[in-house]
């Protein structure tokens, strides 16, 4: 039933009237409102009852004595105390005034009825009991001192003989003493019931507040935790169970710290330590999440953002166990930011890809501006000279020389364009493998024979080691030759005069293994990581000593990947380079076209192949063929 539809009762009417009298400062806090009601209600009702009973008492008793008038005046006076609390809202001040009023009445009655031996002296015990309802130590201490002072004054007055001479008889004294004890007991009982009612109200309000915060803690996606300075968890909200997939009890103490990624633990502890010193800190770290179901056996980390600040010391003093009260504690709020981290990583990858594309474009323009302009200038220049042969009086030998230079420049230009076109086809996935059986040894020897003249001109020994019994393999013979030509040409290009280039082939299981090694300049570790990217050339582009577009190794990578093979590179600066290519002896086209366009990835630190693996040949195998200067 709603509040607006509740039945109208006498209690509800009294409560509404009391709420209308409350000071505005007490209307918005339930416990304060209950205390003000408990102070005002009995005093207003008692005063009104005394005010209504006074005429009846006069009719029955006749003219009252001074003590009786004072007693009725005191019974009506609490209306003024209720008015004071209603107007000022000073709850402690109202209790102080109430203690003074009660003590004053007791003193007046006790002095006129026997001093410390009066029946009214028993009521001095009630003064601190009534002050206990104020929930203030200062008021309770004041009321206790006031009661003790009144008792001392009564004793002093009795000893000095300042009491009235007329004393009641023994029967009257016993009757008055019984009345005093009974009335004091009843009043103390009323105070006890009032204290119990306030305690019950306080517990109900506390339970309601706890349930409210418990509801918030259970339904918040963020995790709230309380830590010691060393990171030990004292409290953590139930949301941690949904975040980490494990019971909250296992996260207490150092359970949460044990789930922090090892690399992030220093930052985690530093943030808590700074927060314990009074600073507000925010830190991001990884937490190990407990795998569930099919995820068993996998290690899964989530990214968490934790904001921590020092715990309010006033709240900390309310704890029961305060052995370490001097140690500042920390309250933290943790939030799962894995999705945001993944988005940031995706943005970083996209930015890196854009930067790599921009760098590739720059390298392409820098390389092509040289590689295209040089042969075109030669073609145009020598063709102009041939066109003006009559003016220049060229002989037949000069014309043949110029024609050969034009042909060489055109062939070079054609090779550059073909390399660009092949690379474009491979990156777009349009390069098709024309698979057919062929003899790899014959193709290998043919390629080495083509490059033998170039090696001889450069003063380099070209050593070929190809067994006679190499089996026939199935693949693209044109792509195989292109792989060998590019790798051997690169090895010759980057080997100084007097060096050596070795080309060997062997069968390893179901794969043909080619190894091209040289004693050239080698490759720096930083360049080795990027080697094979289109248009990338080791060393500074504008300081290179060798011609080339930077497409050769990139094309080799793509062709090897299209054959479902593997390419690794080992190199050390100043000592040489070794390239190992493994191709399947029988190429079978994959069912998915995506695998055809897959680009192989170079490994900076390559697998160490046994040096004698390529040298273990049958005894009837022919000796290596050496083509030297």
Beta strands, then each sheet from edge to edge (+ up, - down):
strand 1: 223-227
strand 2: 233-236
strand 3: 281-289
strand 4: 300-310
strand 5: 330-336
strand 6: 436-439
strand 7: 461-466
strand 8: 472-475
strand 9: 500-508
strand 10: 511-518
strand 11: 566-572
strand 12: 576-584
strand 13: 625-627
sheet 1: 2+ 1- 5+ 4- 3+
sheet 2: 6+ 8-
sheet 3: 11+ 12- 10+ 9- 7- 13+
end
